[in-house]
Amino acid sequence: AEGGVANPVYFRGKDLKTEWDRQYPNEAFPTLKVRELNEMFLAMIHPGGKDESVRNMVFVPIAESVEKAKSCGRSYKLGEMILTK
């Protein structure tokens, strides 16, 4: 992310909780902010958009999805979108 600041986006609350507990073991878990995925994508691609909350978003994949992607035998890059007819 720009300037080293990243706002991680987790797909599952339990993954966020696990990472929070790892990084901040002695701090209370914060209140979650939930947002629709399609709303975030629209804000990201909107020309001249003013929604600063999406500027430094970094999507954190589900661990099982990463493993499945690695084992599928294709040469896709992580996060690459493949469009088919």
Secondary structure as GFF3:
##gff-version 3
##sequence-region A 1 85
A	DSSP	three_ten_helix	2	4	.	.	.	ID=ss1
A	DSSP	beta_strand	7	10	.	.	.	ID=ss2
A	DSSP	alpha_helix	13	23	.	.	.	ID=ss3
A	DSSP	alpha_helix	37	45	.	.	.	ID=ss4
A	DSSP	three_ten_helix	52	54	.	.	.	ID=ss5
A	DSSP	beta_strand	57	60	.	.	.	ID=ss6
A	DSSP	alpha_helix	63	71	.	.	.	ID=ss7
###
